[in-house]
């Protein structure tokens, strides 16, 4: 079963609520693992189990933002929160 067909029974509002809680990748992978009729509670359980599996162990690599000469005065990237993320 295609993921799009599995998600067709879920409202857009509920889908965005789940993706906000567990992330888009976890919801889509959880929906791909389901077969048959997909309901919101079953999709939420599948997304939660996928989320728990994905973040069960520590990451091998941690990426950091590296840039020279950027500060909040001379650039407008502070509106996007990039400088706060780098701290």
N, C-alpha and C positions, 0 to 999 in steps of 0.2 A: 504494500500500500504506500502510495506517495505521501509525503509529509503534507503537501498542500491539501490533499483529500482528507487526511486525518484532522487537519486544523479547520476545515470548512464548517464543522459543527460548533465551533467556539466563536463567541462574539469577539469583535475587535477590541472592545473595552476590556474584556476578561483576559484576552491574549496579551495586551500591553501591561496589564496589572501583573501577570505572571512573569513577563520578561523584565519588568522593573524589579521584581523580587529575586529572581534566580538568574537572570541574564538571558540574552537571546539564544546563545549557543546551547545552553542547557535545556531550554524549552524545545528547541527544534530537535535536538538529539533525543529528548524524552518522547516527543511526538513520533519520531521515526521508529522508536522501539515498540510503540503500541500497535496492536492489531485490533480490528473490529471497530465497534462504535466507541468513539472517544468522547468522554464527558469532561467537564472542567475539573472535578475532583481527581479523576484518574490521570489527567494530564498534569495536574499539580503534583501528585505523588511521583509520577515519572520524572518530572523536571527536578523535583527535590532530590530524588535518589541519584540522578545524573549529576546534579550540582555537588552533592556530598562526595561522589566518587572522584569528580574532577579536582576538588580542593582538599582531598584527604591527606595528601603528602606535601611537603615543602617543595617549592619550585627549585629546579636545578639552577636557573639563572634569574637574576633580578635586574631589570633594565632601569637605568637612571637617565634623566634628561640632562644633557650636557651642552651648554652654549656659552659663548664668551661675549661679554659686552652688553648683555641684556639686563635691563633693570626696569623698574616700574615707571620711571620718569620718561624715558625716551621711547618706549614702545607701548602699543595698545594691547599687548598680549595679556596684561594683568586682568583684563575684563573676562577672559576665558578661563582664568584660574591657573594658567600655566606656571606662573612664578610661585604660587602657593603649592602646587604639586611638586615643584622641584625642591622645596624645603623639606 
